[in-house]
Amino acid sequence: MSFGSKARENKFVALAKCFYCLEAGDLLLHQCFRDLSEIDGKVIHMEPCSKCKEYMEQGIIFITIDSAKSDPNWHVTPPDSKLPRVNQFGREIPGSARGFIPNPFRTGGFAVVKEEAVRRFTTEPTLSTVLKHRWTFIEHEVAMHIGLVNRPAPTEGTAPAPPSDH
């Protein structure tokens, strides 16, 4: 097999998604021509994109979910992850543990709430964790009840609306 035919079969460039907003995140280029097709278009780590970093400086990111539609163990760390942990150049990070990325069913709600407001409606021990990490999942119905989102969760067979800037 010539190099040219190998290049057509494999992807040496991948565009990963931001864990928080699910928009385009890191552009990965493997310098040794390793196939990156398995990570193209997927979330590969929990580092926020530049936009979400700004949101985290402004307040706390709330991402709406539906636990009833989520895998029952979405929050439990699996014994091994299939996706390699890579840096921005597409190289596997040596000696690093593969990170767990929680993946509940998202309903499309995305809001940034000022820290002062979060302190008013969140209590310990949840409050400390949310303030430390600057993001949290929230049930869609709860988010509607407190005014973070104003539309019902998508029903079966419909795609969630894309995140909007708040």
C-alpha positions as CSV (number, residue, x, y, z in Angstrom):
1,M,0.0,0.0,0.0
2,S,1.4,3.4,-0.9
3,F,1.3,6.4,1.3
4,G,-1.2,8.1,-0.9
5,S,-3.8,5.3,-0.6
6,K,-3.3,5.1,3.2
7,A,-4.0,8.9,3.4
8,R,-7.3,8.4,1.6
9,E,-8.4,5.6,3.9
10,N,-7.5,7.3,7.2
11,K,-8.2,10.7,8.8
12,F,-5.2,12.4,10.2
13,V,-7.2,15.4,11.2
14,A,-10.1,15.5,13.6
15,L,-12.4,18.2,15.0
16,A,-13.4,17.4,18.5
17,K,-16.5,18.9,20.3
18,C,-16.5,21.0,23.4
19,F,-18.1,19.0,26.3
20,Y,-20.1,21.9,27.5
21,C,-21.7,23.6,24.5
22,L,-21.1,20.7,22.0
23,E,-19.8,23.1,19.4
24,A,-16.6,22.6,17.5
25,G,-13.7,22.5,19.9
26,D,-10.1,21.3,19.3
27,L,-8.7,20.8,15.9
28,L,-6.4,17.7,16.1
29,L,-3.6,16.9,13.7
30,H,-1.6,13.8,14.2
31,Q,2.0,14.4,13.2
32,C,2.8,10.7,12.7
33,F,-0.2,9.9,10.5
34,R,-2.3,8.0,13.1
35,D,-5.9,7.5,12.1
36,L,-8.1,10.0,14.1
37,S,-11.4,9.1,12.6
38,E,-12.7,7.5,15.8
39,I,-12.5,10.8,17.7
40,D,-13.7,13.1,14.9
41,G,-16.8,15.0,15.9
42,K,-16.8,13.6,19.5
43,V,-16.1,15.0,22.9
44,I,-12.6,13.7,24.0
45,H,-12.0,15.7,27.2
46,M,-13.7,18.1,29.5
47,E,-11.5,21.2,28.9
48,P,-13.9,24.0,27.9
49,C,-13.6,25.8,24.6
50,S,-12.7,29.5,24.7
51,K,-16.4,30.6,24.7
52,C,-17.3,28.3,27.6
53,K,-14.2,29.5,29.5
54,E,-15.6,33.0,29.3
55,Y,-19.0,31.7,30.4
56,M,-17.4,30.1,33.4
57,E,-15.7,33.4,34.3
58,Q,-19.1,35.1,34.1
59,G,-21.0,32.5,36.1
60,I,-22.0,28.8,36.3
61,I,-23.0,26.8,33.2
62,F,-26.3,24.8,33.6
63,I,-26.9,22.0,31.1
64,T,-30.3,20.5,31.0
65,I,-30.8,16.8,31.0
66,D,-33.6,14.2,31.2
67,S,-32.6,11.4,33.7
68,A,-35.5,9.2,32.6
69,K,-34.0,9.1,29.0
70,S,-30.4,8.7,30.2
71,D,-28.5,5.4,30.8
72,P,-29.1,4.5,34.4
73,N,-25.3,4.5,35.0
74,W,-24.4,7.7,33.1
75,H,-22.7,9.1,36.2
76,V,-20.7,6.0,37.1
77,T,-17.1,5.8,36.0
78,P,-16.6,2.8,33.7
79,P,-13.6,0.6,34.2
80,D,-12.0,1.6,30.9
81,S,-12.7,4.2,28.2
82,K,-12.4,3.3,24.5
83,L,-11.4,6.8,23.4
84,P,-7.7,7.6,23.8
85,R,-6.9,10.7,25.8
86,V,-5.0,13.0,23.4
87,N,-3.5,16.4,23.4
88,Q,-4.2,19.2,20.9
89,F,-1.7,17.6,18.4
90,G,-3.5,14.2,18.4
91,R,-0.9,12.5,20.4
92,E,-1.9,10.2,23.3
93,I,-0.8,11.7,26.6
94,P,1.7,9.2,28.1
95,G,1.1,8.0,31.7
96,S,-2.2,9.8,32.0
97,A,-5.4,8.0,33.2
98,R,-8.2,8.1,30.7
99,G,-10.7,10.6,31.9
100,F,-14.3,9.8,32.5
101,I,-16.8,12.0,30.6
102,P,-20.4,11.8,32.0
103,N,-23.0,11.6,29.2
104,P,-26.6,11.8,30.3
105,F,-29.4,12.6,27.8
106,R,-29.2,16.3,27.0
107,T,-32.4,18.2,26.3
108,G,-30.7,21.2,24.6
109,G,-31.0,23.8,27.5
110,F,-27.9,25.7,28.2
111,A,-27.7,28.7,30.6
112,V,-25.1,30.7,32.4
113,V,-26.2,31.9,35.8
114,K,-24.3,34.4,38.0
115,E,-22.7,33.0,41.1
116,E,-24.7,35.1,43.4
117,A,-28.0,33.6,42.1
118,V,-26.6,30.1,42.3
119,R,-25.8,30.7,46.0
120,R,-29.5,31.7,46.6
121,F,-31.0,28.5,45.2
122,T,-28.3,25.8,45.8
123,T,-27.3,24.4,49.2
124,E,-24.3,22.4,50.4
125,P,-22.7,20.0,49.6
126,T,-23.8,20.6,46.0
127,L,-23.0,24.3,46.1
128,S,-19.3,23.8,46.8
129,T,-19.0,21.4,44.0
130,V,-20.8,23.6,41.5
131,L,-18.8,26.6,42.4
132,K,-15.5,24.7,42.1
133,H,-16.2,23.2,38.7
134,R,-18.2,26.1,37.3
135,W,-20.8,23.9,35.6
136,T,-23.6,21.4,36.4
137,F,-26.3,19.3,34.9
138,I,-29.8,20.1,35.9
139,E,-33.1,18.3,35.2
140,H,-35.0,20.0,32.4
141,E,-38.2,20.3,34.4
142,V,-36.3,21.9,37.3
143,A,-34.7,24.4,34.9
144,M,-38.1,25.3,33.6
145,H,-39.5,25.7,37.1
146,I,-36.7,28.2,38.1
147,G,-36.9,30.0,34.8
148,L,-33.6,28.9,33.1
149,V,-35.4,27.6,30.1
150,N,-38.8,28.3,28.7
151,R,-39.6,25.4,26.4
152,P,-40.5,21.9,27.3
153,A,-38.0,19.1,26.8
154,P,-38.0,17.5,23.4
155,T,-40.3,14.6,23.0
156,E,-39.4,11.2,21.7
157,G,-38.1,11.3,18.1
158,T,-37.4,15.1,18.1
159,A,-33.9,16.5,18.4
160,P,-33.1,19.0,21.1
161,A,-32.8,22.7,20.1
162,P,-29.2,23.9,19.8
163,P,-27.8,25.8,22.8
164,S,-28.5,29.5,22.8
165,D,-26.4,32.3,24.2
166,H,-27.8,33.7,27.4
